[in-house]
Amino acid sequence: MIRDRKLPLSRDEAESLAIRALAYLAEEPEELGRFLALVGLGPENLRAAAADGGFLAGVLEYFMASEPLLLVFCARENVRPTLFAAARYLLDDESR
């Protein structure tokens, strides 16, 4: 069964991936602005929100919704794009 398979990364690694993705967004003002508008946050709330697993799952979803953004980040960070889905699953509090 799929749920019985070991995931390719730990929850800590999933959080690290999401935080690295968020840091990448911070380097791209236009993308960061688009992301913040989508989630309804301002820059002043970003640090507090980043401590929430659900928010970090949303960061990963944002990347998965934009293939060009995802592929550029993955090439830069030497990360397999498929890890985003696994990380998102781990960080989604409702799935556990």
N, CA, C and O atoms as a GROMACS GRO file, in nm:
protein
  384
    1MET      N    1   0.083  -0.118   0.000
    1MET     CA    2   0.000   0.000   0.000
    1MET      C    3   0.088   0.125   0.000
    1MET      O    4   0.194   0.126   0.064
    2ILE      N    5   0.048   0.229  -0.069
    2ILE     CA    6   0.128   0.350  -0.082
    2ILE      C    7   0.156   0.413   0.054
    2ILE      O    8   0.269   0.458   0.078
    3ARG      N    9   0.061   0.418   0.142
    3ARG     CA   10   0.081   0.483   0.270
    3ARG      C   11   0.182   0.411   0.359
    3ARG      O   12   0.235   0.469   0.453
    4ASP      N   13   0.208   0.285   0.330
    4ASP     CA   14   0.303   0.208   0.409
    4ASP      C   15   0.447   0.229   0.363
    4ASP      O   16   0.541   0.188   0.432
    5ARG      N   17   0.466   0.291   0.249
    5ARG     CA   18   0.601   0.315   0.197
    5ARG      C   19   0.672   0.421   0.281
    5ARG      O   20   0.609   0.514   0.333
    6LYS      N   21   0.802   0.405   0.294
    6LYS     CA   22   0.883   0.505   0.362
    6LYS      C   23   0.898   0.625   0.270
    6LYS      O   24   0.930   0.610   0.152
    7LEU      N   25   0.874   0.742   0.324
    7LEU     CA   26   0.889   0.863   0.244
    7LEU      C   27   1.038   0.895   0.225
    7LEU      O   28   1.120   0.857   0.308
    8PRO      N   29   1.072   0.963   0.115
    8PRO     CA   30   1.212   0.987   0.083
    8PRO      C   31   1.280   1.093   0.170
    8PRO      O   32   1.399   1.122   0.151
    9LEU      N   33   1.207   1.152   0.263
    9LEU     CA   34   1.266   1.252   0.350
    9LEU      C   35   1.190   1.258   0.482
    9LEU      O   36   1.077   1.212   0.492
   10SER      N   37   1.254   1.316   0.582
   10SER     CA   38   1.193   1.329   0.715
   10SER      C   39   1.115   1.460   0.723
   10SER      O   40   1.123   1.544   0.633
   11ARG      N   41   1.040   1.475   0.829
   11ARG     CA   42   0.965   1.599   0.849
   11ARG      C   43   1.062   1.718   0.860
   11ARG      O   44   1.034   1.825   0.805
   12ASP      N   45   1.173   1.699   0.929
   12ASP     CA   46   1.272   1.808   0.940
   12ASP      C   47   1.327   1.845   0.803
   12ASP      O   48   1.345   1.963   0.773
   13GLU      N   49   1.352   1.746   0.720
   13GLU     CA   50   1.402   1.773   0.585
   13GLU      C   51   1.294   1.842   0.501
   13GLU      O   52   1.326   1.928   0.419
   14ALA      N   53   1.169   1.805   0.522
   14ALA     CA   54   1.058   1.870   0.451
   14ALA      C   55   1.049   2.017   0.492
   14ALA      O   56   1.031   2.104   0.407
   15GLU      N   57   1.062   2.044   0.621
   15GLU     CA   58   1.060   2.183   0.668
   15GLU      C   59   1.177   2.261   0.611
   15GLU      O   60   1.162   2.376   0.571
   16SER      N   61   1.293   2.198   0.608
   16SER     CA   62   1.412   2.264   0.553
   16SER      C   63   1.393   2.298   0.406
   16SER      O   64   1.430   2.407   0.362
   17LEU      N   65   1.335   2.207   0.330
   17LEU     CA   66   1.308   2.233   0.188
   17LEU      C   67   1.213   2.351   0.173
   17LEU      O   68   1.237   2.440   0.090
   18ALA      N   69   1.107   2.354   0.252
   18ALA     CA   70   1.010   2.463   0.243
   18ALA      C   71   1.072   2.596   0.283
   18ALA      O   72   1.042   2.699   0.222
   19ILE      N   73   1.157   2.596   0.384
   19ILE     CA   74   1.223   2.720   0.428
   19ILE      C   75   1.321   2.768   0.321
   19ILE      O   76   1.331   2.888   0.295
   20ARG      N   77   1.392   2.675   0.258
   20ARG     CA   78   1.481   2.713   0.148
   20ARG      C   79   1.401   2.771   0.031
   20ARG      O   80   1.444   2.867  -0.032
   21ALA      N   81   1.286   2.712   0.004
   21ALA     CA   82   1.200   2.763  -0.103
   21ALA      C   83   1.149   2.903  -0.069
   21ALA      O   84   1.143   2.990  -0.155
   22LEU      N   85   1.113   2.924   0.057
   22LEU     CA   86   1.067   3.055   0.101
   22LEU      C   87   1.180   3.158   0.090
   22LEU      O   88   1.157   3.272   0.049
   23ALA      N   89   1.301   3.118   0.127
   23ALA     CA   90   1.417   3.208   0.114
   23ALA      C   91   1.440   3.244  -0.033
   23ALA      O   92   1.475   3.357  -0.065
   24TYR      N   93   1.420   3.147  -0.122
   24TYR     CA   94   1.432   3.174  -0.264
   24TYR      C   95   1.329   3.279  -0.308
   24TYR      O   96   1.360   3.371  -0.383
   25LEU      N   97   1.206   3.263  -0.260
   25LEU     CA   98   1.103   3.361  -0.292
   25LEU      C   99   1.143   3.500  -0.244
   25LEU      O  100   1.118   3.599  -0.312
   26ALA      N  101   1.205   3.506  -0.126
   26ALA     CA  102   1.247   3.635  -0.070
   26ALA      C  103   1.350   3.705  -0.159
   26ALA      O  104   1.361   3.828  -0.156
   27GLU      N  105   1.424   3.627  -0.237
   27GLU     CA  106   1.523   3.684  -0.329
   27GLU      C  107   1.459   3.733  -0.459
   27GLU      O  108   1.523   3.801  -0.538
   28GLU      N  109   1.335   3.697  -0.480
   28GLU     CA  110   1.262   3.733  -0.602
   28GLU      C  111   1.142   3.820  -0.563
   28GLU      O  112   1.033   3.767  -0.543
   29PRO      N  113   1.160   3.952  -0.552
   29PRO     CA  114   1.054   4.040  -0.500
   29PRO      C  115   0.918   4.025  -0.569
   29PRO      O  116   0.814   4.031  -0.504
   30GLU      N  117   0.918   4.007  -0.700
   30GLU     CA  118   0.791   3.994  -0.772
   30GLU      C  119   0.719   3.865  -0.732
   30GLU      O  120   0.598   3.866  -0.708
   31GLU      N  121   0.793   3.755  -0.726
   31GLU     CA  122   0.734   3.626  -0.685
   31GLU      C  123   0.689   3.632  -0.540
   31GLU      O  124   0.582   3.582  -0.505
   32LEU      N  125   0.770   3.694  -0.454
   32LEU     CA  126   0.733   3.704  -0.313
   32LEU      C  127   0.605   3.786  -0.298
   32LEU      O  128   0.516   3.749  -0.221
   33GLY      N  129   0.596   3.896  -0.370
   33GLY     CA  130   0.475   3.978  -0.365
   33GLY      C  131   0.352   3.902  -0.410
   33GLY      O  132   0.246   3.912  -0.350
   34ARG      N  133   0.367   3.824  -0.517
   34ARG     CA  134   0.257   3.742  -0.567
   34ARG      C  135   0.215   3.638  -0.463
   34ARG      O  136   0.097   3.617  -0.439
   35PHE      N  137   0.314   3.573  -0.403
   35PHE     CA  138   0.286   3.471  -0.302
   35PHE      C  139   0.217   3.532  -0.181
   35PHE      O  140   0.118   3.478  -0.133
   36LEU      N  141   0.268   3.644  -0.130
   36LEU     CA  142   0.209   3.708  -0.012
   36LEU      C  143   0.065   3.752  -0.040
   36LEU      O  144  -0.022   3.740   0.046
   37ALA      N  145   0.042   3.804  -0.160
   37ALA     CA  146  -0.095   3.845  -0.196
   37ALA      C  147  -0.187   3.724  -0.200
   37ALA      O  148  -0.303   3.733  -0.158
   38LEU      N  149  -0.137   3.614  -0.250
   38LEU     CA  150  -0.218   3.492  -0.260
   38LEU      C  151  -0.255   3.438  -0.122
   38LEU      O  152  -0.368   3.395  -0.101
   39VAL      N  153  -0.161   3.440  -0.028
   39VAL     CA  154  -0.188   3.384   0.104
   39VAL      C  155  -0.245   3.488   0.201
   39VAL      O  156  -0.286   3.453   0.312
   40GLY      N  157  -0.248   3.615   0.160
   40GLY     CA  158  -0.308   3.718   0.242
   40GLY      C  159  -0.221   3.765   0.358
   40GLY      O  160  -0.272   3.801   0.464
   41LEU      N  161  -0.092   3.763   0.338
   41LEU     CA  162   0.001   3.809   0.442
   41LEU      C  163   0.081   3.928   0.392
   41LEU      O  164   0.092   3.952   0.272
   42GLY      N  165   0.135   4.002   0.489
   42GLY     CA  166   0.229   4.107   0.456
   42GLY      C  167   0.368   4.064   0.500
   42GLY      O  168   0.382   3.966   0.574
   43PRO      N  169   0.470   4.134   0.456
   43PRO     CA  170   0.607   4.098   0.493
   43PRO      C  171   0.628   4.093   0.645
   43PRO      O  172   0.711   4.017   0.694
   44GLU      N  173   0.553   4.174   0.717
   44GLU     CA  174   0.568   4.179   0.863
   44GLU      C  175   0.519   4.051   0.931
   44GLU      O  176   0.557   4.024   1.045
   45ASN      N  177   0.436   3.973   0.865
   45ASN     CA  178   0.382   3.849   0.922
   45ASN      C  179   0.457   3.724   0.876
   45ASN      O  180   0.430   3.613   0.923
   46LEU      N  181   0.550   3.741   0.786
   46LEU     CA  182   0.614   3.628   0.720
   46LEU      C  183   0.693   3.540   0.817
   46LEU      O  184   0.682   3.417   0.812
   47ARG      N  185   0.771   3.600   0.904
   47ARG     CA  186   0.854   3.522   0.996
   47ARG      C  187   0.769   3.437   1.090
   47ARG      O  188   0.799   3.319   1.111
   48ALA      N  189   0.664   3.494   1.143
   48ALA     CA  190   0.575   3.418   1.233
   48ALA      C  191   0.504   3.306   1.158
   48ALA      O  192   0.490   3.195   1.210
   49ALA      N  193   0.461   3.333   1.037
   49ALA     CA  194   0.390   3.232   0.958
   49ALA      C  195   0.482   3.116   0.922
   49ALA      O  196   0.437   3.002   0.912
   50ALA      N  197   0.611   3.143   0.902
   50ALA     CA  198   0.705   3.039   0.861
   50ALA      C  199   0.724   2.932   0.968
   50ALA      O  200   0.778   2.825   0.939
   51ALA      N  201   0.682   2.958   1.089
   51ALA     CA  202   0.693   2.859   1.196
   51ALA      C  203   0.579   2.757   1.191
   51ALA      O  204   0.580   2.659   1.266
   52ASP      N  205   0.482   2.778   1.105
   52ASP     CA  206   0.365   2.691   1.096
   52ASP      C  207   0.380   2.591   0.982
   52ASP      O  208   0.406   2.631   0.868
   53GLY      N  209   0.364   2.463   1.011
   53GLY     CA  210   0.376   2.359   0.909
   53GLY      C  211   0.277   2.375   0.796
   53GLY      O  212   0.310   2.347   0.681
   54GLY      N  213   0.157   2.421   0.828
   54GLY     CA  214   0.056   2.443   0.723
   54GLY      C  215   0.098   2.552   0.627
   54GLY      O  216   0.074   2.542   0.506
   55PHE      N  217   0.159   2.657   0.680
   55PHE     CA  218   0.208   2.764   0.594
   55PHE      C  219   0.321   2.712   0.505
   55PHE      O  220   0.325   2.742   0.385
   56LEU      N  221   0.411   2.636   0.564
   56LEU     CA  222   0.522   2.580   0.485
   56LEU      C  223   0.470   2.487   0.376
   56LEU      O  224   0.526   2.482   0.266
   57ALA      N  225   0.364   2.412   0.406
   57ALA     CA  226   0.302   2.329   0.303
   57ALA      C  227   0.250   2.417   0.190
   57ALA      O  228   0.258   2.380   0.072
   58GLY      N  229   0.196   2.533   0.225
   58GLY     CA  230   0.147   2.628   0.125
   58GLY      C  231   0.260   2.682   0.037
   58GLY      O  232   0.240   2.705  -0.082
   59VAL      N  233   0.377   2.702   0.096
   59VAL     CA  234   0.493   2.745   0.016
   59VAL      C  235   0.524   2.640  -0.090
   59VAL      O  236   0.547   2.672  -0.206
   60LEU      N  237   0.526   2.515  -0.047
   60LEU     CA  238   0.554   2.406  -0.141
   60LEU      C  239   0.446   2.397  -0.249
   60LEU      O  240   0.478   2.373  -0.365
   61GLU      N  241   0.322   2.415  -0.211
   61GLU     CA  242   0.212   2.413  -0.309
   61GLU      C  243   0.228   2.524  -0.412
   61GLU      O  244   0.202   2.505  -0.530
   62TYR      N  245   0.271   2.641  -0.365
   62TYR     CA  246   0.292   2.754  -0.456
   62TYR      C  247   0.395   2.718  -0.563
   62TYR      O  248   0.376   2.747  -0.681
   63PHE      N  249   0.503   2.653  -0.521
   63PHE     CA  250   0.604   2.610  -0.617
   63PHE      C  251   0.550   2.504  -0.711
   63PHE      O  252   0.577   2.507  -0.831
   64MET      N  253   0.474   2.409  -0.658
   64MET     CA  254   0.420   2.302  -0.742
   64MET      C  255   0.319   2.354  -0.842
   64MET      O  256   0.296   2.291  -0.945
   65ALA      N  257   0.258   2.468  -0.814
   65ALA     CA  258   0.161   2.527  -0.907
   65ALA      C  259   0.228   2.603  -1.021
   65ALA      O  260   0.163   2.638  -1.120
   66SER      N  261   0.358   2.628  -1.008
   66SER     CA  262   0.431   2.701  -1.111
   66SER      C  263   0.552   2.618  -1.153
   66SER      O  264   0.658   2.625  -1.091
   67GLU      N  265   0.535   2.540  -1.259
   67GLU     CA  266   0.644   2.451  -1.302
   67GLU      C  267   0.772   2.527  -1.332
   67GLU      O  268   0.879   2.480  -1.292
   68PRO      N  269   0.769   2.642  -1.400
   68PRO     CA  270   0.895   2.713  -1.425
   68PRO      C  271   0.966   2.752  -1.295
   68PRO      O  272   1.088   2.736  -1.284
   69LEU      N  273   0.891   2.802  -1.199
   69LEU     CA  274   0.949   2.840  -1.070
   69LEU      C  275   1.008   2.718  -1.000
   69LEU      O  276   1.119   2.722  -0.949
   70LEU      N  277   0.933   2.610  -0.999
   70LEU     CA  278   0.977   2.486  -0.936
   70LEU      C  279   1.107   2.435  -1.001
   70LEU      O  280   1.201   2.399  -0.930
   71LEU      N  281   1.110   2.431  -1.132
   71LEU     CA  282   1.227   2.376  -1.201
   71LEU      C  283   1.352   2.464  -1.184
   71LEU      O  284   1.462   2.411  -1.171
   72VAL      N  285   1.335   2.595  -1.183
   72VAL     CA  286   1.450   2.683  -1.160
   72VAL      C  287   1.505   2.662  -1.020
   72VAL      O  288   1.626   2.650  -1.001
   73PHE      N  289   1.415   2.658  -0.922
   73PHE     CA  290   1.459   2.635  -0.784
   73PHE      C  291   1.529   2.500  -0.770
   73PHE      O  292   1.636   2.491  -0.710
   74CYS      N  293   1.470   2.397  -0.826
   74CYS     CA  294   1.527   2.262  -0.815
   74CYS      C  295   1.664   2.252  -0.881
   74CYS      O  296   1.753   2.186  -0.830
   75ALA      N  297   1.681   2.318  -0.994
   75ALA     CA  298   1.811   2.317  -1.062
   75ALA      C  299   1.915   2.391  -0.977
   75ALA      O  300   2.029   2.346  -0.964
   76ARG      N  301   1.875   2.501  -0.920
   76ARG     CA  302   1.967   2.581  -0.838
   76ARG      C  303   2.007   2.507  -0.711
   76ARG      O  304   2.123   2.512  -0.670
   77GLU      N  305   1.911   2.438  -0.650
   77GLU     CA  306   1.934   2.372  -0.522
   77GLU      C  307   1.969   2.224  -0.536
   77GLU      O  308   1.993   2.155  -0.436
   78ASN      N  309   1.972   2.175  -0.659
   78ASN     CA  310   2.000   2.033  -0.685
   78ASN      C  311   1.904   1.942  -0.607
   78ASN      O  312   1.946   1.853  -0.533
   79VAL      N  313   1.775   1.968  -0.626
   79VAL     CA  314   1.667   1.895  -0.558
   79VAL      C  315   1.577   1.834  -0.665
   79VAL      O  316   1.550   1.898  -0.767
   80ARG      N  317   1.532   1.713  -0.642
   80ARG     CA  318   1.436   1.651  -0.734
   80ARG      C  319   1.298   1.717  -0.715
   80ARG      O  320   1.253   1.730  -0.602
   81PRO      N  321   1.233   1.758  -0.821
   81PRO     CA  322   1.100   1.820  -0.808
   81PRO      C  323   0.998   1.731  -0.736
   81PRO      O  324   0.908   1.782  -0.670
   82THR      N  325   1.012   1.601  -0.749
   82THR     CA  326   0.917   1.510  -0.684
   82THR      C  327   0.923   1.517  -0.532
   82THR      O  328   0.828   1.477  -0.464
   83LEU      N  329   1.034   1.567  -0.477
   83LEU     CA  330   1.043   1.580  -0.332
   83LEU      C  331   0.945   1.684  -0.277
   83LEU      O  332   0.908   1.678  -0.160
   84PHE      N  333   0.903   1.777  -0.361
   84PHE     CA  334   0.809   1.879  -0.316
   84PHE      C  335   0.677   1.815  -0.273
   84PHE      O  336   0.619   1.855  -0.172
   85ALA      N  337   0.630   1.718  -0.349
   85ALA     CA  338   0.503   1.652  -0.315
   85ALA      C  339   0.517   1.573  -0.186
   85ALA      O  340   0.427   1.575  -0.102
   86ALA      N  341   0.628   1.504  -0.169
   86ALA     CA  342   0.651   1.427  -0.046
   86ALA      C  343   0.662   1.521   0.074
   86ALA      O  344   0.606   1.494   0.180
   87ALA      N  345   0.734   1.630   0.057
   87ALA     CA  346   0.749   1.727   0.165
   87ALA      C  347   0.616   1.791   0.200
   87ALA      O  348   0.585   1.811   0.317
   88ARG      N  349   0.538   1.822   0.099
   88ARG     CA  350   0.407   1.883   0.123
   88ARG      C  351   0.317   1.788   0.202
   88ARG      O  352   0.245   1.831   0.292
   89TYR      N  353   0.321   1.660   0.168
   89TYR     CA  354   0.244   1.560   0.240
   89TYR      C  355   0.284   1.555   0.388
   89TYR      O  356   0.198   1.547   0.476
   90LEU      N  357   0.414   1.560   0.414
   90LEU     CA  358   0.462   1.555   0.552
   90LEU      C  359   0.421   1.678   0.633
   90LEU      O  360   0.395   1.668   0.753
   91LEU      N  361   0.416   1.792   0.568
   91LEU     CA  362   0.388   1.916   0.639
   91LEU      C  363   0.240   1.947   0.653
   91LEU      O  364   0.201   2.036   0.728
   92ASP      N  365   0.157   1.874   0.581
   92ASP     CA  366   0.013   1.897   0.587
   92ASP      C  367  -0.042   1.830   0.713
   92ASP      O  368  -0.050   1.708   0.720
   93ASP      N  369  -0.077   1.909   0.811
   93ASP     CA  370  -0.125   1.857   0.940
   93ASP      C  371  -0.251   1.772   0.927
   93ASP      O  372  -0.274   1.684   1.009
   94GLU      N  373  -0.332   1.798   0.825
   94GLU     CA  374  -0.456   1.723   0.808
   94GLU      C  375  -0.433   1.580   0.756
   94GLU      O  376  -0.518   1.493   0.772
   95SER      N  377  -0.318   1.558   0.692
   95SER     CA  378  -0.293   1.426   0.634
   95SER      C  379  -0.240   1.326   0.737
   95SER      O  380  -0.232   1.206   0.708
   96ARG      N  381  -0.203   1.373   0.854
   96ARG     CA  382  -0.151   1.282   0.956
   96ARG      C  383  -0.255   1.247   1.057
   96ARG      O  384  -0.228   1.172   1.151
   0.00000   0.00000   0.00000
